[in-house]
Each structure stands twice: as C-alpha cells, then as structure tokens.
Amino acid sequence: MFFTIVFCVFTVGNIYLFVRGWQSLEILGRQRVWFAVIFWIVALSFIISQSLRMKGVTGTFSDVLFVTGSYWVAIMLYGFLVLFVIDLLRIVGWAGNIRPDIIYRNYLLSKVIMFGAVCILLSVILAVGYGNAQRLRTSHVKISVDKAGHHTGLRVVIVSDVHMGYIIGRKFLARVVDTINEQKPDIVLLAGDIFDMSPEPVIKQNMGVEFDRLQSKYGVYMVSGNHEYIGKREDRNAMNTVFDYMASHGVHPLQDSVVLIDSMFYVAGRKDRSAGTRKIMSELLHGIDRQFPVIMVDHQPFHLEEVEQAGVDLHLSGHTHHGQMWPFNYVTRKIYELDWGYLQKGASHFYISCGVGTWGPPIRTAGYSEVVVIDLEFN
C-alpha cells in the first residue's frame, strides 16, 4: 500500500511538472524536445539506478543516477507545490477577469520568465534545505527517574537515522562522531537506520573507522531500523553483514536483548517492526531486576502505552524524521502520538529524535539534524 501510494504520487507529480514545463517553454519550438529528454532522464534516474543494482550493475554511473534521483524527489515536491499555487492564482485571475498587461503583452516570453523564476526559487529552497541538513545541532534534555541508579547521574547520547550509504558518507559521519564526543557521554545509543540500504557503500568507504573514535564510558549500542532490512532485498545476509561490521568497530548490536551495565542500569534493544516477528515487551524484560532503571531503544515509536505499562523508565526512538521536508511534518504528527521531542506518560519518559541524517534527498525543511543529549538523574 505504501509503495503504491508513493508510486502514484511520483507519477502524477512528474507528469504535472513536465506538462507545465513543456507549456512554459513553447517559445523554444522544436528545441523543447531536449527539455523532454533531460526531464525524464532525471525524473527516472532513481528507478533506473535501482534497476541496475538489481541486475548487479554497480559503479559510478549508477551512483550518480541514485544521487540525482534523490535530489529530484525534493525538486518534484516543491516544484509541484509552487506550480500548484501559481495555477490557483491563474484560476482566480481568469475568474475575476484579471489580465495584467505586463504578462499578456508577450505571453510566450512571460512564460519563459516564470519558468526561470520557478527554477531560481527551487534552487533557493534546496540550498536552504541542504544547509539545514548539514548543520548539526544538539538537543539537551534533563530527566529525573525515581529509581536508584548511578550516583553521579548518567549522560546518554542518542543518534538515530544516520542513513550511511551512497549519499551520506564518511565526512558527514566524522562530524557526527566529533559532536558526540564533545558531549562526553557515559553511553552512546544508536536508534536504528544507521545504514540506508545495502552495507556495500559503507564498507567500501570504510566508514566504520569513524565509530572506532567514539568515546564513551559504558560503550556504544545499536538496534536495527527498517532500513537495515531494506538491504536484505539485495543480499539475504545483509543483516548479519551490518551487525558483524558494526561489532568489529566497537558497536554492540542489541536485537531483542537486554544488557545490565555496571550493575547499575539496563539497556534493552528491540528488533525493528520490519523484522516481522519480535519479542513482546513482557518477554523481553522478563527476569530483570526492577530496582534498576531500564532504558529501552526501539526504532519506530508506536504503541507508547505498552511501554508505559511495561514500566520502562526511558524509551528512545527515531524513524519519523519529523517529516524531514515540509509539509510532511503535519503527516507524521497525525501518524504518531509523538513524532519529535520529549513526552512523559506516567512514570515512563520518551524521546523521539528527528534523526541526524536524511532519507532520500539530503534536504531538511522540517526539523533539523540532531544529536540528542539526555542527562538522567536518579532519585
């Protein structure tokens, strides 16, 4: 259902953009054919790149197509919105018989000028969105838990949705690691979607050496996200490759498992919902000593009431991106009880990160790229 909806939106959006662009360039006559060729190559570049990968064709050409197609998603979204507003204004003008002479004096030229103006506006939106995505910020939260814990408190740094791969590479990851280390964390938790799709580009760029630089008193732990399972479409052993690779660089995977750290607090990591089957909450937490604080990491923030009923003290998630690109943040607000930020339900505390990386185009016009710092106080 999800991919059907996405495909329909993608198809309708591209056709609408093409038709309006074709009409705007009427002054070019037969030369408009070059616009058509370039438009559809760019518009279909993501699909072409994925088709090549499914056939085992990789390399620079498919990588360029993949990156181009990713940026095109943002161009299509905001191009559609801008042109839709312009067409609404045209309809109002026709209905009110408003025909500005400066436009209709040379209508063909006016359409070309409008085409150029839209392109400039889209360039500005993409530039601002790209800059926002590249700018790392830290979100600081103080939480008090009514349990005995580490006598000095605990500083937890959580990062989600890095999406390492063909677009987000080692240079960006190095900045993330530097930002984490600056916070002097006691423990670092990676809340899923650390990989974008296939682990191949991550291993090829040797990104794991950046994780070797993470400095934390109690180590680094990760759970899977839905994107870790996307890689299984290309390689059935992708999940094992991801976890083995991360473990070799000092990151401990938690897949429906719980670890007691320093005899002071628990960290529980759930499999992502994409796994199909996973332990229920009571099964995962069976046998733990409830006098110790429990921190749980689950990539997708669904059914928060179950977390509260299970007596989890701090629950951490990602996945939502807070929509990443406006106006999708209004959609995620409707889907999730909390799509970004802090919430307390009973004695349970929740924080949902909007992610440090991006999915698809490296563009953020909703939320920002965040590293979350949580200072836990134990009473």
C-alpha positions in Angstrom: 0.0 0.0 0.0 2.8 2.4 1.0 4.8 1.9 -2.2 1.6 2.0 -4.3 0.8 5.4 -2.9 4.3 6.6 -3.4 4.4 5.4 -7.0 1.1 7.1 -7.8 2.2 10.4 -6.2 5.6 10.2 -8.0 3.9 9.5 -11.4 1.3 12.3 -11.1 3.8 14.8 -9.7 6.3 14.2 -12.6 3.6 14.4 -15.3 2.3 17.6 -13.8 5.8 19.2 -13.7 6.6 18.0 -17.2 3.4 19.3 -18.8 3.7 22.7 -17.1 7.4 22.9 -18.0 6.6 22.0 -21.6 4.0 24.7 -21.8 6.3 27.3 -20.4 9.0 26.6 -23.0 6.7 27.0 -26.0 8.9 29.8 -27.3 11.6 27.3 -28.0 9.6 25.4 -30.6 11.1 22.1 -31.6 14.0 22.6 -29.3 11.7 21.7 -26.4 12.5 18.1 -27.2 15.8 18.5 -25.3 13.8 19.6 -22.2 11.7 16.4 -22.5 14.8 14.2 -22.8 16.6 15.8 -19.9 13.5 15.9 -17.7 12.6 12.2 -18.0 16.2 11.0 -17.6 16.5 13.0 -14.4 13.0 12.1 -13.2 13.5 8.4 -13.7 17.1 8.3 -12.6 16.3 6.8 -9.2 14.3 4.0 -10.8 17.0 3.4 -13.4 19.7 3.2 -10.7 17.7 0.7 -8.6 17.0 -1.4 -11.7 20.7 -1.5 -12.5 21.6 -2.6 -8.9 19.0 -5.4 -9.0 20.8 -6.7 -12.1 24.2 -6.4 -10.3 25.4 -3.3 -12.2 27.1 -1.0 -9.8 29.7 1.7 -10.1 30.0 5.5 -10.6 27.2 5.7 -13.2 24.5 4.0 -11.1 25.8 6.0 -8.0 25.3 9.3 -9.9 21.8 8.3 -11.0 20.9 7.4 -7.4 22.1 10.7 -6.1 20.4 12.7 -8.9 17.2 10.8 -8.3 17.3 11.5 -4.6 17.6 15.3 -5.1 14.8 15.1 -7.7 12.4 14.0 -5.0 12.8 17.4 -3.3 12.6 19.2 -6.6 9.4 17.4 -7.6 7.8 18.1 -4.2 8.5 21.8 -4.1 8.1 22.2 -7.9 4.6 20.7 -7.6 3.7 23.0 -4.6 5.0 26.2 -6.3 3.3 25.4 -9.6 0.1 24.4 -7.9 -0.1 27.8 -6.1 0.7 29.6 -9.4 -2.1 27.7 -11.1 -4.5 28.6 -8.4 -3.7 32.3 -8.8 -4.2 31.9 -12.6 -7.6 30.4 -12.0 -8.6 33.3 -9.7 -7.3 35.7 -12.3 -9.4 34.1 -15.0 -12.5 34.0 -12.8 -12.0 37.7 -11.9 -11.1 38.7 -15.4 -7.7 40.0 -14.2 -5.3 40.1 -17.1 -2.1 42.1 -16.2 -0.9 43.8 -19.4 2.7 43.2 -18.5 2.1 39.4 -18.6 -0.1 39.2 -21.7 1.8 41.7 -23.8 4.3 39.0 -24.7 2.8 35.8 -23.2 5.4 33.4 -24.6 8.2 35.4 -23.1 6.3 35.8 -19.8 6.0 32.0 -19.5 9.8 31.6 -20.0 10.5 34.2 -17.4 8.1 32.5 -15.0 9.9 29.2 -15.7 13.2 30.8 -14.8 11.8 32.3 -11.7 10.4 29.0 -10.5 13.8 27.3 -11.1 15.6 30.1 -9.1 13.0 29.7 -6.2 13.5 25.9 -6.2 17.3 26.4 -6.1 17.0 28.7 -3.1 14.7 26.1 -1.3 17.1 23.3 -2.0 20.1 25.3 -0.9 18.5 26.3 2.4 17.3 22.8 3.0 20.7 21.3 2.2 22.4 23.8 4.6 19.9 22.9 7.3 20.5 19.2 6.9 24.3 19.7 7.1 24.1 21.8 10.3 24.4 19.5 13.3 22.6 20.6 16.5 22.5 19.1 20.0 19.2 18.8 21.9 19.6 18.7 25.6 17.1 17.1 27.9 17.2 16.6 31.7 15.1 13.7 33.0 14.6 12.6 36.6 13.9 8.9 37.2 12.5 7.6 40.5 14.9 4.7 40.9 18.3 4.2 42.3 21.0 4.5 39.7 24.5 5.8 39.1 25.2 8.1 42.0 26.6 10.8 39.7 23.7 10.5 37.2 24.1 9.3 33.6 24.7 11.2 30.3 23.1 9.3 27.4 23.7 10.4 23.8 21.3 9.1 21.3 21.7 9.3 17.5 19.2 7.9 15.0 18.7 7.7 11.3 22.2 8.4 10.1 21.4 6.6 6.8 25.0 5.9 5.8 25.3 5.0 2.2 25.6 6.5 -1.2 24.6 10.0 -0.2 25.6 10.3 3.5 29.3 9.4 3.6 32.3 9.2 5.9 32.9 13.0 6.0 29.4 13.6 7.5 29.7 10.7 9.8 33.0 12.1 11.1 31.3 15.3 12.1 28.6 13.3 13.9 31.2 11.4 15.9 33.0 14.6 16.8 29.8 16.1 18.0 29.0 13.0 20.1 32.5 13.1 21.7 32.2 16.7 22.5 29.2 15.8 24.8 31.4 13.5 26.9 28.8 10.7 27.0 28.6 7.9 29.5 26.8 5.7 26.9 26.0 6.1 23.2 22.9 4.6 21.7 22.2 4.3 18.0 18.5 4.0 17.5 18.3 2.4 14.0 18.5 3.3 10.4 22.3 3.7 10.8 22.6 2.2 7.3 20.5 3.5 4.4 20.2 0.3 2.4 22.9 -2.0 1.3 26.0 -2.2 3.6 28.2 -2.2 0.4 28.9 1.6 0.2 29.5 1.8 4.0 32.1 -0.9 3.8 33.6 0.4 0.6 34.2 3.9 2.2 35.4 2.2 5.4 33.1 4.4 7.4 33.4 2.1 10.4 36.7 3.6 11.4 34.8 6.7 12.5 32.9 4.6 15.1 36.3 3.5 16.4 36.7 7.1 17.6 33.6 7.2 19.7 34.5 7.8 23.4 32.0 6.6 26.0 32.4 5.2 29.5 29.9 2.3 29.0 30.3 1.7 25.3 28.1 2.1 22.2 25.0 0.1 21.4 22.7 -0.1 18.4 19.3 -1.5 17.3 18.1 -2.2 13.8 15.8 0.1 11.9 13.6 -0.6 9.0 16.3 0.5 6.6 18.7 -2.2 7.8 16.1 -4.7 6.5 15.9 -3.0 3.1 19.4 -4.3 2.3 18.1 -7.8 2.5 16.4 -7.3 -0.8 19.9 -7.2 -2.5 21.7 -9.5 -0.1 20.0 -12.1 2.2 23.0 -11.9 4.6 22.8 -8.1 4.7 21.7 -8.0 8.4 24.5 -10.3 9.5 26.9 -8.2 7.5 25.7 -5.0 9.1 25.9 -6.3 12.7 29.2 -8.0 12.2 30.7 -4.9 10.6 29.4 -2.7 13.4 30.6 -5.1 16.1 34.1 -5.1 14.6 34.2 -1.3 15.2 33.1 -1.5 18.8 29.3 -1.1 18.4 27.3 -3.7 20.2 24.1 -4.8 18.4 21.0 -5.4 20.6 18.3 -7.5 18.9 15.6 -8.3 21.3 18.1 -8.5 24.1 18.9 -6.8 27.4 22.2 -6.0 29.0 22.9 -5.0 32.6 25.6 -2.3 32.6 27.9 -1.8 35.5 25.3 -3.5 37.8 23.5 -0.1 37.8 21.1 0.1 34.8 19.6 -1.9 31.9 19.7 -1.2 28.2 17.1 -3.1 26.2 17.2 -3.1 22.4 14.2 -4.3 20.3 14.2 -5.6 16.8 12.6 -3.3 14.4 9.0 -4.0 13.4 10.2 -4.7 9.9 11.7 -8.0 11.2 8.2 -9.4 11.1 8.5 -11.2 14.5 10.0 -10.0 17.7 9.6 -10.5 21.4 6.7 -8.8 23.1 7.6 -6.3 25.8 7.0 -8.6 28.8 9.0 -11.4 27.2 11.9 -9.1 26.5 12.0 -7.7 30.1 11.3 -11.0 31.8 13.5 -11.7 34.8 15.2 -8.3 35.1 15.7 -6.6 38.5 13.1 -3.8 38.6 15.1 -1.8 41.2 17.4 -0.8 38.4 16.5 1.8 35.7 15.5 0.5 32.3 16.4 2.3 29.1 14.8 0.8 26.0 15.7 1.6 22.4 13.1 0.8 19.7 13.5 2.5 16.3 9.8 3.1 15.5 7.7 5.0 18.2 4.5 3.0 18.1 2.3 1.9 21.0 3.8 4.1 23.7 1.1 2.9 26.1 2.7 -0.6 26.0 6.0 0.9 27.1 4.4 2.7 30.0 2.6 -0.5 31.1 5.8 -2.4 31.0 7.5 0.0 33.4 10.2 1.2 31.1 11.9 4.3 32.6 13.3 5.8 29.4 12.3 4.9 25.9 14.2 6.2 22.9 13.2 6.1 19.2 13.8 7.8 15.8 12.3 6.9 12.4 9.9 9.8 12.0 12.4 12.5 10.8 9.7 14.9 11.8 8.6 14.6 8.2 12.1 15.9 7.1 10.5 18.1 4.3 7.6 20.4 4.9 4.6 19.8 4.8 5.2 16.1 5.7 5.8 17.0 9.3 2.0 17.5 9.5 1.6 13.9 8.3 3.9 12.5 10.9 2.1 14.4 13.6 -1.1 12.6 12.7 0.5 9.2 12.5 2.4 9.2 15.8 1.4 10.1 19.3 4.8 11.9 19.4 6.8 12.4 16.3 9.6 14.5 17.8 10.8 15.6 21.2 10.1 14.7 24.8 7.0 13.2 26.4 6.2 11.7 29.8 3.4 9.1 30.3 3.1 8.1 33.9 6.5 7.1 35.2 7.8 6.5 31.7 9.8 9.1 29.7 10.0 9.2 26.0 12.3 11.0 23.5 11.8 10.6 19.7 14.7 12.0 17.7 14.0 13.6 14.3 17.3 12.0 13.2 20.8 13.2 12.4 20.8 12.1 8.8 18.3 12.3 5.9 16.5 9.8 3.8 16.3 10.4 0.1 17.4 13.9 -0.7 19.8 15.4 1.8 17.3 18.2 2.4 15.7 19.3 5.6 12.9 21.9 5.6 11.2 20.5 8.7 13.2 19.8 12.0 16.9 19.7 12.0 19.8 17.2 12.2 20.1 16.5 15.9 22.3 14.7 18.3 20.3 14.2 21.5 21.9 14.5 24.9 19.9 13.2 27.8 21.1 13.8 31.4 19.4 11.2 33.7 19.1 12.0 37.3 18.3 9.1 39.7 16.2 9.6 42.9 
